[in-house]
Amino acid sequence: MGRPGEIYFITDAEPVEFREFITSLLKTQGLEAPDKQVPHWLVQGIATVTGWIARFTGNRWTPPVTRQALPTSAVEVTLDTRKARAELGYKPPVARERGLATMRSEKQASSAW
């Protein structure tokens, strides 16, 4: 059992770059990830302008990206499951590739309808 107040990361255990994972995930649905990147200055400008619009509307509208979200969206993060494995006995119930294969086959089955 875990300790109160502790943080335990639960993942499929094997490190993978976010873009690589999302690309694999999209492929299971028959979609291709764009290979283009938007310049940081443009995203920063969009975040600034849409932030102004959100404030102008009394925050009744949510911008697609915020200036606060930008710094963390450009940072690579690795989640370490060692503590969850050691203290909780955590083991991923499904390997990533098996999960992606299941999603792929379910998509194919639903497309057949």
Secondary structure per residue as TSV (DSSP state, phi and psi in degrees):
chain	resnum	aa	ss	phi	psi
A	1	M	-	360.0	143.7
A	2	G	-	-74.2	168.5
A	3	R	-	-96.6	136.7
A	4	P	T	-57.3	139.4
A	5	G	T	84.1	-4.4
A	6	E	-	-88.8	158.9
A	7	I	-	-112.2	131.0
A	8	Y	-	-124.4	123.3
A	9	F	-	-87.5	129.3
A	10	I	-	-117.7	115.1
A	11	T	S	-140.1	-173.8
A	12	D	-	-85.3	11.8
A	13	A	S	82.8	-38.7
A	14	E	S	-86.4	129.0
A	15	P	-	-61.3	140.8
A	16	V	-	-151.6	141.0
A	17	E	-	-68.4	142.3
A	18	F	H	-56.5	-47.6
A	19	R	H	-61.6	-40.2
A	20	E	H	-61.9	-43.7
A	21	F	H	-64.5	-47.1
A	22	I	H	-62.7	-39.0
A	23	T	H	-60.5	-45.2
A	24	S	H	-63.5	-41.1
A	25	L	H	-63.6	-45.6
A	26	L	H	-62.0	-39.2
A	27	K	H	-60.8	-32.1
A	28	T	H	-63.1	-21.5
A	29	Q	T	-104.3	11.1
A	30	G	T	76.4	22.1
A	31	L	-	-112.2	151.6
A	32	E	-	-108.9	134.0
A	33	A	-	-73.9	140.3
A	34	P	-	-63.4	145.5
A	35	D	-	-100.1	8.6
A	36	K	-	-95.5	157.3
A	37	Q	-	-125.5	144.1
A	38	V	-	-91.0	131.8
A	39	P	-	-58.6	141.6
A	40	H	H	-57.1	-41.1
A	41	W	H	-61.0	-34.6
A	42	L	H	-71.3	-44.0
A	43	V	H	-63.4	-40.5
A	44	Q	H	-60.7	-42.4
A	45	G	H	-64.1	-43.7
A	46	I	H	-61.6	-43.7
A	47	A	H	-62.1	-40.2
A	48	T	H	-66.4	-50.4
A	49	V	H	-65.1	-45.4
A	50	T	H	-69.2	-27.2
A	51	G	H	-64.1	-41.7
A	52	W	H	-62.3	-43.9
A	53	I	H	-62.0	-43.5
A	54	A	H	-59.9	-45.1
A	55	R	H	-64.3	-40.2
A	56	F	H	-61.9	-34.7
A	57	T	T	-88.5	9.6
A	58	G	T	71.0	29.1
A	59	N	T	60.2	26.8
A	60	R	-	-78.7	-12.2
A	61	W	S	-121.5	137.6
A	62	T	-	-102.8	124.8
A	63	P	-	-68.9	154.0
A	64	P	S	-66.9	-27.5
A	65	V	S	-149.6	145.7
A	66	T	-	-115.1	159.0
A	67	R	T	-63.9	-30.5
A	68	Q	T	-70.9	-32.2
A	69	A	H	-78.8	-23.7
A	70	L	H	-58.2	-49.2
A	71	P	H	-58.6	-39.5
A	72	T	H	-77.7	-23.5
A	73	S	H	-73.4	-18.4
A	74	A	T	-101.3	9.6
A	75	V	S	-107.2	132.5
A	76	E	-	-81.4	133.6
A	77	V	-	-125.9	135.3
A	78	T	-	-113.9	123.3
A	79	L	-	-92.5	130.2
A	80	D	-	-104.8	119.2
A	81	T	-	-93.6	4.6
A	82	R	H	-57.4	-41.8
A	83	K	H	-65.9	-42.0
A	84	A	H	-63.8	-37.8
A	85	R	H	-67.0	-45.1
A	86	A	H	-72.1	-45.6
A	87	E	H	-91.3	-28.0
A	88	L	H	-108.5	-9.5
A	89	G	-	69.0	26.6
A	90	Y	-	-67.0	136.5
A	91	K	-	-138.1	132.0
A	92	P	-	-58.5	130.9
A	93	P	S	-70.8	-25.2
A	94	V	S	-142.1	132.7
A	95	A	-	-67.9	148.8
A	96	R	H	-53.8	-49.7
A	97	E	H	-61.8	-37.5
A	98	R	H	-66.8	-41.9
A	99	G	H	-62.0	-43.4
A	100	L	H	-64.4	-40.0
A	101	A	H	-62.9	-40.1
A	102	T	H	-63.9	-44.2
A	103	M	H	-61.8	-40.8
A	104	R	H	-62.2	-47.7
A	105	S	H	-69.0	-35.1
A	106	E	H	-66.9	-37.3
A	107	K	H	-64.0	-44.2
A	108	Q	H	-62.5	-40.5
A	109	A	H	-66.3	-39.7
A	110	S	H	-72.7	-27.8
A	111	S	H	-71.8	-24.9
A	112	A	H	-70.9	-21.3
A	113	W	-	-73.7	360.0
